[in-house]
Amino acid sequence: MKKYIIGAGIILSGFCASAQVLTPVKWAYAAKKINNNEAVVLVKATIDKGWHIYSQNVADGGPAKTALVFNKSDEYTLVNKTIEPQPLKKYEKAFDMNVTYFENTVVFQQKVRLVKDKPVIKGTISFMACSNKECLPPEDVEFSVALK
C-alpha cells in the first residue's frame, strides 16, 4: 500500500511541476522627450496569437478594462488622459454587450509635463487577457521608466 501512495505522490508532484502559468501578454515601456518641458510615456503590450486585452473604454458591466495608473510624483504631472489607438469591436455573448479590445500589439501613450530634469515615471497596468476559450483573472503589472 505504501508503494501506491508514494507512486501517486510522485505522479502528482510531476503534474504540479509541469503546470504552466499562462502569460499571453508581455509589456515593454519607454519614454521620449518632446521638448524640454514635456515627454511621452509609451506602454506597449505584445499579445500572443489567439489572445486579446480590452480597451480602456469598455462600458461598465463588461470585462475588466485595461487601466494605466501613474503614481503621483513631484517629478512630473500628467497631461490629459492616456490615449490608445482605435480598438477592434465585437459582440461578446459572455458579457451580453459589444466590447472593444486589442490583438497582437497595442501602444498606450501618456503625455507628461516635466517638473524635474530626469524623472522616473512609475505606475501600474491593470488588464485582463482572454482567448476564445478562456479569460485569465485580471492582473496588475508595475512599471518604471527613467527619462534620460
Secondary structure as UniProt FT lines:
FT   HELIX           2..18
FT   STRAND          25..33
FT   STRAND          38..47
FT   TURN            49..50
FT   STRAND          51..54
FT   TURN            56..57
FT   TURN            60..61
FT   STRAND          67..70
FT   STRAND          76..83
FT   STRAND          88..92
FT   TURN            93..96
FT   STRAND          97..102
FT   STRAND          105..114
FT   STRAND          120..127
FT   STRAND          129..131
FT   STRAND          139..146
//
